[in-house]
Amino acid sequence: MDFEPTERQVFWRDRVKDFIEAKIRPAVDTYKAQDAEGDRWKVIQIVEDLKAEAKEAGIWNLFMPPKNDSHHHVDDTFEFEGPGLTNLEYALCAEEMGRIGFASEVFNCSAPDTGNMEVFHRYGTREQKEEWLEPLMNGKVRSAFLMTEPNTASSDATNIETKMVRDGDDLIINGRKWWSSGLGDPRCKIAIVMGKTTFEGSRHTQQSQVLVPIDTPGVNIIRHLPVFGYDDAPHGHMEVELKDVRVPAANILLGEGRGFEIAQGRLGPGRIHHCMRTIGVAEEALHKMCKRLQEREAFGKPIYKHSVWEERVARARIDIDMTRLLCLKAADMMDKVGNKSAKQEIAMIKVQAPNMALSIIDDAIQAHGGGGVSEDYGLASAYAHQRTLRLADGPDEVHARSIARMELAKHMPEDGPTANALRDGKGPTLVGDRPSSGDMGATR
């Protein structure tokens, strides 16, 4: 097994890393100042300026999957593709982006747009791609994904209650969504909404995903939902009422009853993208912790010379490197054998990465004392964001359930009905038929 990065992996990673250090990190104070000015829900100009530079440099849409035969061409100058990085190549870039909160947006690689663009790329018609994918890939508009609901355990996507009823050539949509990330941004123009076009038949073929322009009558933002007190402006997370929202039935993605299928295809890459960035978050927290421990003295010697801190720093280094290897393994498997075959590795990294980062950030907060729980060092907001990732895109319990089922199947008779059912995602429930934790679901 060769752990040495290839020349191509290093090329893309270092281009991203160098841009972050030369352009983005020096702009952090400017970002904070512009973010604090005036209306919270606005376009932050320094991000737009940096986006233009990143796009000009060709470090743009790095998450987009490699070229394949499904691409449509709008004209001779625009194609629905990025640089063609594999998941493994992108993982090294995304880790660097995770070091600074707004860096992903600078490269047009931030959620939920990345997941939505992949949905358009994989499942959209030519017309849908021309109308929505092109401006998203150009960074002109932003998008939202409306799946999670306040009145049902949305970590089980078959529980979704939003109704989508045919009326001639239209669909009438009624329901309520929350944790709809990105709706606070004034550039948000399109939402992908998951609901049920039928309440009969198989549990996994009742759902459909439909394109709903944000300015459609009946799309009503009820309230903003802060996360541990943070508003995450201008991104934001909203509760939304869909009241008699009328859209053309042609806005259905892929086909009626295929919403659950799309959700599964969307969430695999989305989950691992979060984990890639999380490793960068943990690296940044470790850097801040080590710097702080060397700057301060307590009880007659630098803080790092107290044995408890040596142990914590060592544990952080070990945990980051182990988690990175698991993330790279999952990405490599996705490239070589497909997302479905890598589902256990994706589930494992989704549990491991945020929990690892939370432990390191917590130690970094402790090292900073009172400063750690303030916003002077960015650790409190990093902790809040990472804590949400134990819920977003499926809570820990759901992923642990999947991991356990696949592991149990390995230790059962090869052709036994229980083992086959577990491999297929069926069989006895390990943590409950409808996990109720994790209502943030798959919004990010």
Secondary structure, 3 states (H helix, E strand, C coil): CCCCCCHHHHHHHHHHHHHHHHHHHHHHHHHHHHHHCCCCCCCCHHHHHHHHHHHHHCCCCCCCCCCCCCCCECCCCCECCCCCCCHHHHHHHHHHHCCCCCHHHHCCCCCCHHHHHHHHHHHCCHHHHHHHHHHHHCCCCEEEEECCCCCCCCCCHHHCCCEEEEECCEEEEEEEEEEEECCCCCCEEEEEEEEECCCCCCCCCCEEEEEEECCCCCEEEEEECCECCECCCCCCEEEEEEEEEEEEHHHECCCCCCHHHHHHHHHHHHHHHHHHHHHHHHHHHHHHHHHHHHHCEECCEEHHHCHHHHHHHHHHHHHHHHHHHHHHHHHHHHHHHCCCCCHHHHHHHHHHHHHHHHHHHHHHHHHHHHHHHCCCCCHHHHHHHHHHCCCCCCCHHHHHHHHHHHHHHHCCCCCCHHHHHHHCCCCCCCCCCCCCCCCCCCCC
